[in-house]
C-alpha cells in the first residue's frame, strides 16, 4: 500500500510539471548564434497565417537553417503543411 501512495505522488508531480521548456515560450541558443523561437510561437504564427488548427509541430535542421514544420487542419478535412523559420 505504501508503494501505491508513492506512485500516485510521482504521477501527480509529473502531470503538473511542464512538458517542455519550449512550451512555456522560452528560447534556446543553437550553434551559429541562432535563437530558436518556441514551438508554441511557431504554431501560433502558422495558425494566424492560415486560420487553421495546429495538428503537429516538428523542428528540423540545425543552426541558422532550423525550421518548424507545422501541420494544420484547415476547414473540416484539409491538412496544410507550413514551414516557419525557427530563428529569431
C-alpha positions as CSV (number, residue, x, y, z in Angstrom):
1,X,0.0,0.0,0.0
2,X,2.9,2.4,0.7
3,X,4.2,1.9,-2.8
4,X,0.8,2.8,-4.3
5,X,0.9,6.2,-2.4
6,X,4.4,6.9,-3.7
7,X,3.4,6.1,-7.2
8,X,0.4,8.4,-7.0
9,X,2.6,11.2,-5.8
10,X,5.1,10.7,-8.6
11,X,2.4,10.6,-11.3
12,X,0.7,13.8,-9.9
13,X,4.1,15.6,-9.9
14,X,4.7,14.5,-13.5
15,X,1.2,15.6,-14.6
16,X,1.6,19.0,-13.0
17,X,5.1,19.6,-14.4
18,X,5.6,21.4,-17.7
19,X,6.1,19.0,-20.6
20,X,9.0,21.0,-22.1
21,X,10.7,24.3,-21.6
22,X,9.8,25.4,-25.1
23,X,6.1,25.0,-24.3
24,X,6.4,27.9,-21.9
25,X,7.7,30.3,-24.6
26,X,11.4,30.4,-23.7
27,X,14.1,30.3,-26.3
28,X,17.4,28.5,-26.5
29,X,20.6,29.1,-28.4
30,X,21.9,26.8,-31.1
31,X,25.2,26.7,-32.9
32,X,25.9,29.7,-35.2
33,X,24.2,32.1,-32.8
34,X,20.6,31.3,-33.7
35,X,18.0,31.8,-31.0
36,X,15.1,29.4,-31.5
37,X,11.5,30.6,-31.1
38,X,9.3,28.2,-29.1
39,X,7.3,25.5,-30.9
40,X,4.1,27.2,-29.5
41,X,5.1,30.5,-31.1
42,X,5.7,28.8,-34.4
43,X,2.3,27.1,-34.2
44,X,0.7,30.5,-33.4
45,X,2.3,32.1,-36.5
46,X,1.2,29.3,-38.8
47,X,-2.3,29.3,-37.3
48,X,-2.6,33.1,-37.8
49,X,-1.4,32.8,-41.4
50,X,-3.8,30.0,-42.4
51,X,-6.7,30.2,-39.9
52,X,-6.2,26.5,-39.2
53,X,-5.8,24.5,-36.0
54,X,-2.3,23.0,-35.2
55,X,-2.1,19.2,-35.5
56,X,1.6,18.7,-35.1
57,X,4.9,20.7,-34.9
58,X,8.4,19.3,-35.7
59,X,11.7,21.0,-35.5
60,X,14.1,20.2,-38.4
61,X,17.5,21.4,-39.5
62,X,20.4,22.8,-37.4
63,X,21.7,26.2,-36.6
64,X,20.5,29.1,-38.8
65,X,18.8,26.5,-41.1
66,X,16.4,25.4,-38.3
67,X,12.7,25.4,-39.3
68,X,9.5,24.2,-37.8
69,X,7.2,22.1,-39.9
70,X,3.7,22.8,-38.8
71,X,0.7,20.7,-39.8
72,X,-2.6,22.4,-39.6
73,X,-6.2,21.3,-40.0
74,X,-7.9,23.9,-42.3
75,X,-11.6,23.7,-42.7
76,X,-13.2,20.4,-41.8
77,X,-10.9,17.9,-43.6
78,X,-7.9,19.6,-45.2
79,X,-4.4,19.3,-43.8
80,X,-1.9,22.0,-44.7
81,X,1.8,22.0,-44.1
82,X,3.5,25.3,-43.3
83,X,7.3,25.9,-42.8
84,X,8.2,28.5,-40.1
85,X,11.7,29.9,-39.7
86,X,12.8,28.8,-36.2
87,X,15.5,31.5,-35.7
88,X,14.7,34.9,-34.3
